[in-house]
Amino acid sequence: MMNWNSKPLKYNRRAKQPDKIMLQEVVTTLAGFMNSRKGGLLVVGYDEDLDEVNGIEEDYPHTGKKKFDSWRGILMSSFSDHCKKEFEVFIESITTVKHEGKTLAKVVVKHSDKPVFYDDGFYRRSHGKTQKLTGLDMHNYINRMWPEHK
């Protein structure tokens, strides 16, 4: 069974303004899925905590253009800047789906053949959450997931 999660990309609806932390959370979630055993599915534009469909349209004014291509470009650029371009191949697809009159983005992520870091941080998906691992926990997890990586 594939893991899944939901996040907004750039627009923080609760704060009613763009928030770069939102983009960071999306990218660390993608890295976490790549570091999990089966990859996963991230739904962007749905607030799981509030059970609200916001859509990605709220992000469009903050991506430079009101188009999905610009939105996807910002996501991929941020991913490449923080996680390295070589791992883009593990983002299997980024598609849209309409739900309740809003556009959601579905990002399907495959398990990576080696550990993926967000800058210097290492993330994994476990029990529906993206967790940052450090020290011995990170070392043991990497050795268990990628024994050839020692």
N, C-alpha and C positions, 0 to 999 in steps of 0.2 A: 504494500500500500504506500502511495506517495504521500510525503508530508506536504502540508500547505500552510500558508499564513497570509495575512492581509495587511496592507499598509497604504497610507497616502504617500505621494512622491515628494512634492515640494510645498504645497499649501497646507498650513496647519489650520484646520477649520476651527479648532477650539480657541486658538490665539487670534484667528481671523487675519492671518498674514503669512507670507512666505517664511519658511524656516529651513535652513540648510541641514539641521539635525534630521529632518524628515528624510531627506535624500540619503544621508549617512545610514539611517536605520534600514532603508531599502537595500542599499549595497551590502551592508554587513549581513543582512538576512540572506541575500544571494550567496555570499561567501559561506555562510553557515550551512546552507543547503548543499553546496558543493563539497563541504567537508563532512556531510552526513552520509550514511551508508547508501541511501537510495536517491539522493537529490531531493527535489520537491517542486511545489507549485506555489508561487507568490501571486496573490490577487491584489492589485494596486487600485485604490479608489473606493475601498470598503473599510469602514472603521469598525473593527471587530469589537472593540470595547463598548462603543455606543450602539452597535448593531444598526449602523446607518450606511446606506449606499450614497457616497458623495460623488463618485465618478472622477475621472482624471481631467475633466473639463476645467475644474478649478485650478489646475496646474498650468493650463495653456497660457494664460496671460503672463506667467512668470518664466516661461521657457523661450521667450523671444518671438514666437509665432503661435498662432492658434491652430496647430496641426499636430497630429500624432507623431509624425516623423521627427519633429523637433523635440518632442517629449522623449521619444525613444533615444534620440541622439544624446540628450543630456544624461539619461540613465547610463548608456553605454560608455560615454566619455568619463563619467564619474567612476564607473566600475574599472575602466582601464587605468585611470589615474591612481586609484587606490589599491587595486588588486592585481594589476599587471594585465596587459593586453593578451598575453598567451592563454589566459583562462577564459576569454570570451567564448571559446568554442564549447564550453560547458553550459552556456546559455542556449538551450535548444531552440526556444521560440519565444517571441514576444508578440502576442496577438490581443485584439480587443474583442469584447463581447458587450452587448447592450443588456442592461438589467434595470428594470424600473425607470426606463427612460434615460439612464446615465450610461456612460462608457466606462467599463472596467478594463484594466490591462491584466492579462494573464501571462506570467513569466514562468516558463518551464525550465528547470535547472537540472542538469545531470551531475552525478557524483564525479568529482575530479580524480584524475590519476595521481595527483600529488597534493599536498596541503596548500590551501589558498589563504593568504593573509590579507587583511585590510590594514594597510600601512604596516605597523608592527604588531597589530592585534590579531589574534586567532579566534575565530568564532565557529560554533557548531550549532546545529538544531537538535533539540532534545525536548520531548514532552510538550511540543507546541510553542517553544520559546527559543529565541536566539540567545545563546550563552557565550560569554567571553571566557576562554580558558587561558590560564597563565601557569608559569612554573612547571612543577612536576605533573599537574593535571594535564597540561597541554602536551608535554613530552610523552607521557604514557598514552594519551589518546592518539597522537600522531603515530607512535610506534605500533599501536594496535591496528589502526586503519590502513597504514602504509608501511608494512614491515620492511619493505625494500628501501625505504627512505632513510634508514639509520645512518 
